[in-house]
Every structure is written in structure tokens, then in C-alpha cells.
Amino acid sequence: MGSAMFSILLPVALALVMFGLGLTLTVGDFTRVLKYPKAAVIALVCQMIVLPVICVGLILVFGLGGVLAVGMMLLVASPGGTSANLFSHLAGGDIALNVTLTAINSVLAVFTLPLVVGLSMAEFLDGGASVGLQPAKFVQVFAIVLIPVVLGMAVRSRFTGWAERMRKPVKIGSAVVLVLVIAAAIAQEFRTLVDNIGTLGPVALALSVLSLAIGYYVPRLFRVDRGQSIASAMEIGVHNATLAIAVAISVLGDKTMAVPAGIYGVLMFFPAGIAALSLSRSKETARV
């Protein structure tokens, strides 16, 4: 009964969250990338190509395997989390770039996430497991993630005033439902989580620190300005753990696969908070 509830409630909650995101987006958020193409392209290359390679390296270094290795790859393939904008704001980042990257990442993830997870399953699970994501699972991820975003954007375009009023309540309500459903799901797998925190904790922290560092220093290396580099760091460094958990449980039907994202979702606040504090202080120092 519990599993049936999760299989229904989790996709619905996730779709509501994505609809809420759609209510905050306009076509301008996508076209704005033309104003700063270099910053956006560098951030997207880091997120889509560099980080999955880094994550594979961490999996090998820490000796992860099987479902937990796939769970780590699912996490790294997920777009930036909703709290990325908050951390970016606190650190003095370019919020407009954050919004643009979130919009583009949310769409690209529909295609890159199944690809990364499919390849990870082929590599880390016993033969034939990767077929589980193709093609029905791909369509399911597409339906749960992209369609609600497009609907939200269409509603905002047609009923702008209503969308503005409803944006916050929908966002808060859907996020609360999603967190409650995920918390209940993880509670069922609490023993698995406790058993693996010693192994996964260091990997999750290393991924968080490396994501933040790559997101900030790679753009700086290419002379992207400081505010945009901070936005990139937070977008790349704060992965959407709730999306990864939701996909693991509702689409892939594996609660153990959600454990890496569950551990990361708690631990990443520490490196992200420290990075935001350090960057905001260094900004103040630079002004002085």
C-alpha cells in the first residue's frame, strides 16, 4: 500500500514543483542567455560534461559500486537545486544568470539525465539493467519534468497577474508536499541510509566541494566576471537532490538508489553555506 502511495504521490508532487517553476519562467529567461553567452556556455559545459566525469572519478576512488554508484550519477546529472538562487543571492551572484541556467538546465536534464543514468546502469549494474530506462522511462521523466514546466510558462503567459499571485503559494505548497513524501520514503529506507552514510558521506561532501570550486574557478579562468562566476558556482554546486530522489523512487522504482541524493541533500548545505559566506565577505573586502 505504501509503495503504491509513493508511486502515485511522488510523480504528482514533482510535477507540481515543476509547474511552480514554470510559473516563474518566461521566454525571456531563455533568450537572456544571448546577453552573456560565454558565462552560460562555460557553466553548462561544467555541469553537463565535467561534473559527470568528476563523479565517475569519485566513485572509483571511494570504491562505490552497484545501485549506490548509479545513485551518485543520477544526482550529478540532476540540474541545479531551487536553493541555488538563495545561496547565489547571499554570496552576491548574478541572479538573472541563475534563473537562465535553471531554465536551460531543467530542459536539458530531460535528455541528459536518462542518458547519464542509462550509461551508469550499463557500467555499474549487472548486464541488461540499463534497458529499464529506455524508452518508457525516458518518456516518463520527460512527462514529469518538462511538460509541467511548459504548462506553467503557458499559464504565466496567458494569465500573468494570476501567475504572479499564485507563484509563491504553488511553489511553497508543492515543495512541502514533495519534501513530506520524500521524507516518508527515506524513512522507510532509514536503515539503508544509516548503513551507508559512512561510505557516502565523504563522497557527497567531496562532490559538493568540487562542484562549487569548478563552478566558480573555471569561469574565472576564462575571465567571466565575479558575479556571474558566483551564480555559476551555486548553480553547479547545489544539485537538485529532491529531483534525483523523486526520479530514483518514482521512475526507476529503487529507494536505495535515492540514498546518495538523500545524504547529499543534507550535507551540501554546509559547503554551500561556507562558500556563500566566504564569497560575500571577500566581496565586501574587495569593496574596501
Residue pairs with C-beta under 8 A, 6 or more apart in sequence:
2 188
6 181
6 184
6 185
6 249
6 250
7 250
7 253
9 177
9 181
10 178
10 181
10 182
10 185
10 246
10 249
10 250
11 140
11 144
11 246
11 250
11 251
13 174
13 177
13 178
13 181
13 246
14 144
14 145
14 178
14 242
14 243
14 246
14 250
15 144
15 147
15 148
16 148
16 170
16 173
16 174
16 177
16 178
17 171
17 174
17 175
17 178
17 242
18 106
18 144
18 145
18 146
18 148
18 149
18 152
19 148
19 149
19 151
19 152
19 170
19 174
20 152
20 167
20 170
20 171
20 174
20 175
21 82
21 102
21 106
21 148
21 149
21 152
21 171
22 148
22 149
22 150
22 151
22 152
22 153
22 154
22 155
22 156
23 152
23 153
23 155
23 156
23 163
23 166
23 167
23 170
23 171
24 99
24 152
24 156
24 167
24 171
25 99
25 103
25 149
25 152
25 153
25 156
26 153
26 156
26 157
27 153
27 157
29 99
29 100
29 103
30 100
30 103
30 104
32 96
32 99
32 100
33 40
33 100
33 104
36 97
36 228
38 222
38 224
39 94
39 97
39 219
39 224
39 225
39 228
39 229
39 231
39 232
40 97
40 100
40 101
40 104
42 218
42 219
42 222
42 224
42 232
43 97
43 101
43 215
43 219
43 231
43 232
43 235
43 236
44 101
44 104
44 105
44 108
46 214
46 215
46 218
46 219
46 232
46 236
47 79
47 80
47 105
47 215
47 235
47 236
48 108
48 112
50 214
50 218
51 76
51 211
51 214
51 236
52 73
52 76
52 77
52 116
54 76
54 207
54 210
54 211
54 214
55 72
55 73
55 75
55 76
55 207
56 73
58 64
58 72
58 203
58 206
58 207
58 210
59 65
59 69
59 72
59 73
59 124
59 203
62 199
62 202
62 203
62 206
64 72
64 199
64 200
64 203
65 124
66 124
66 125
67 124
67 125
67 254
67 256
67 257
68 196
68 199
68 200
68 256
68 257
68 259
68 260
69 120
69 123
69 124
70 117
70 120
70 121
70 124
70 125
70 257
71 244
71 248
71 256
71 257
71 258
71 259
71 260
71 261
72 200
72 203
72 207
72 260
73 116
73 117
73 120
73 124
74 113
74 116
74 117
74 120
74 244
74 247
74 248
74 252
74 257
74 260
74 261
75 207
75 239
75 241
75 244
75 260
75 261
75 264
76 116
76 207
76 239
77 109
77 112
77 113
77 116
77 117
77 244
78 109
78 113
78 239
78 240
78 241
78 243
78 244
78 247
78 261
79 102
79 105
79 106
79 108
79 109
79 239
79 240
79 243
80 98
80 101
80 102
80 105
80 234
80 235
80 236
80 238
80 239
80 240
81 238
81 239
81 240
81 241
81 242
81 243
82 175
82 240
83 238
83 269
83 272
84 98
84 102
84 234
84 235
84 237
84 238
85 95
85 98
85 99
85 102
85 234
87 93
87 234
87 238
87 272
87 273
87 275
87 276
88 94
88 95
88 98
88 230
88 231
88 234
88 235
88 276
89 95
90 276
90 277
90 280
91 230
91 233
91 234
91 275
91 276
91 277
91 279
91 280
91 283
92 226
92 227
92 230
92 279
92 280
92 283
93 227
93 228
93 230
93 231
93 233
93 234
93 279
94 225
94 227
94 228
94 230
94 231
95 231
97 227
97 228
97 231
97 232
97 235
98 231
98 234
98 235
101 231
101 232
101 235
102 235
105 235
106 145
106 146
106 149
107 146
107 149
109 145
109 243
110 141
110 142
110 145
110 146
113 141
113 247
114 133
114 134
114 137
114 138
114 141
117 133
117 247
117 252
118 130
118 133
118 134
119 130
121 129
121 130
121 132
121 133
122 129
122 130
132 252
133 252
137 251
137 252
140 251
141 247
141 251
144 246
144 247
144 250
144 251
145 243
152 163
155 162
155 163
156 163
178 242
178 246
179 242
182 242
182 245
182 246
182 249
182 258
182 262
185 245
185 249
185 255
185 258
186 193
186 245
186 255
186 258
186 259
186 262
188 255
189 255
189 256
189 258
189 259
192 255
192 256
192 259
193 259
193 262
193 263
196 259
196 263
197 263
200 259
200 260
200 263
200 264
201 263
201 267
203 260
204 260
204 263
204 264
204 267
204 268
205 267
205 270
205 271
207 239
207 264
208 237
208 264
208 267
208 268
208 270
208 271
208 272
209 271
211 236
211 237
211 238
211 239
212 233
212 234
212 236
212 237
212 271
212 272
212 275
213 233
214 236
215 229
215 232
215 233
215 234
215 235
215 236
215 237
216 229
216 230
216 232
216 233
216 237
216 275
216 279
217 229
218 232
219 228
219 229
219 232
220 226
220 229
224 232
226 283
230 279
233 275
233 279
234 272
234 275
234 276
237 268
237 271
237 272
237 275
238 268
238 272
239 261
239 264
239 268
241 261
241 262
241 264
241 265
241 268
242 261
242 265
244 258
244 260
244 261
245 258
245 261
245 262
245 265
248 254
248 255
248 257
248 258
248 261
249 255
249 257
249 258
